[in-house]
Amino acid sequence: MNKKNYILLLSSIFLAGHLFAQGKEDFNKRLFEIKLKYQAINNEKNLRIKTISDAESFLDHATDNGGELTGYFKEDTLVKIIEWIGLSNRVLQTEYFFEYGKLFFVYSKESNYAFSTDSIDYSKLNTVFAGQYYYQNEKLFNTMLSDRKREKSKTQDSALFILNSKKYAKLLTANPS
């Protein structure tokens, strides 16, 4: 290898490494910005709240332990939705976060009721899954999942989150309280 080719090879390696580092820096910056946005929403004290307590009205079916949909509004703008679903053996809770009407973050948690050999303790929950789903322009670009098995279904889960977030936003904004 002559000196010119050697310098070209080293320059290419350096440039590729720099571009990779820049890409990772931009990626981490996007995650950090999203974290700041959802934390600001969670810390907001003056949000108007609208609750739908009838699970059948938003799930189209009943559940064993009920369900609730809660919308959080900054003035007239929906910024957060919490979906709570009580099943016979567990609770599912999904939090949807919006900016300018677009979904940018979802936090999903599944907790099982505490079991003993002969009964279920409905007063105690054990978290069995927690997932963070990051979006840009309502397209999933990153996840942080506590259960590796969920990696296989994250695309389908994300599509369902987007679909549900739009459905729930319509329900919550249809008749402002």
N, C-alpha and C positions, 0 to 999 in steps of 0.2 A: 504494500500500500504506500503510495507516495504521500508526501507531506501535505499537498493540497487536499487530497481525499480524506486524509486523517483529520485535518482541521475541519473539513465539511462535516464529517461524521460526529466529531465532538460538538460542533455547533448545533447540529440537529438534535443530539441527545440533550444538550442544555436547554434548547428551545422547547422540546417536548416536555421535559421536566418542569420548566417554568409554566407552560400552558396548563399542565395537569395541576400544579399547585394553585394557579390562578383560578381554575375551575372549581377546585375543592374549597378555596377561600370564598368564592361567590356562592357556592352551595351552602356552606356554613352560615354565611351572612343571611341568606334567604330564610334558613331555619330559625336563626336568632330573631329576625324581624317578625316572623310569624309568632314566635313565642312572646315577644313584647306585645303584639296586637291582642292575642287572646288573654294574656295576663291583664292588660288594661281593661278589657271588657269585664273580666271577672272581678276586678277591683273597683269598677264603677258603682257608686252608691245610689245614683239617682235614676236607675233604669225603671221604666214602667213595665209591669208584669201582667201578662195575660195567660190564664191557665184553662186548659180543656181537660176536665177530669173524667170524661167518659171515653174509655179505651176504644169502644166500638166506633166512635165517631172519627177516629184517626187511624185505627188499625183495621177497620172493617170486620172485626170479630172480637169476642170477649176473651179475657184472660182470667186465669184462676184467682190471681191476687190484684187485679185491676191494672190500670195504666194511667199515665198522665203526660200531657204535653204542655210545656211551659215556654212561652215566648218572652224575650227580654228586649225592650225597645228603648233606644236612645232617641228621645222626642218621638217622631213617627217612623223611625228606621229600625227594622228588626236586625239585631246584632248577635242574638244567641237563641238557641232552642235547646231545651233539655227534654229528651224522650225517656220516660221511665216506664218499664214494663215488668209487672210482677207475675211470674209463672209459678207453677206448683212447687218447683224445687230450686228456683233461682230468680235473680233479678238482673235485668238488662238495662243499662243506662247509657245513653248516647248523647253527647253534647256537640252541637253544631255551631260553628262560629262564622259570621258573615262580615264582609266589608263591601260597601257599595252594592249590596244585594247578591254578592257572590260568595259561595262557600270557600273558605280558605283553610279551615282546620276542623278536624273531628277527633274527639276523645271518646273512646268506647270502652265500657267496663262491664264485665260479667262476674257476678258474685253468686255463689251457692249458699243456700241456707245450711246451717250446721246440722249434721246428722248424728244421731246416736243409733244404737242397735234397734230401738223400738219407736223412735219418734224424730220429728224435725223441729228444731228450735228456730222459729221464725223471727226471733229477736237478734240472732247472730248471723252475720254474713261473712263468708270467706271469699276474698277476691281470687278468681281463678284465671282471669284474663284482663289485660289492659292494653289498649292499642291507641297509638297516635297516628293520624293520617294527615299528611301535609299536601296542600293543593296550591297550584298556581293556575289562574284562569280556569278554575274548576276541573283541573286535570291533576290526578295524583302524581306527585313526584318523589315522595318519600314516606316511609312508614317506620314506626318503632313499635314492635309487637313483643309482648311478654311470652308468647307461646309460638315457637317455631312452626308448629303445625298450621297456624293461621297464615303463614307465608303463601301457601297454596291457594287460599281463597281471598287474598287481599284485593285482587282486582275486582272480583265479584262483590265483595263487601263494600268496596269504594263506590262501585256503580250503584249499589243499593242506597248508600249514604247520600249520594247526589240526588237520586230519585226521591227519596224520603224527604230530604231537606227542602226540595222545591214544593212537594205536596204539603208538608207541614207549614211552610212559609205562607202558602196560599190560604190554608185554614186559619192561621193565626192573624193574618192581615185582612181577612175578608170582612169581619165585623169587629172593628176595634172597640175595646172596652174602655 
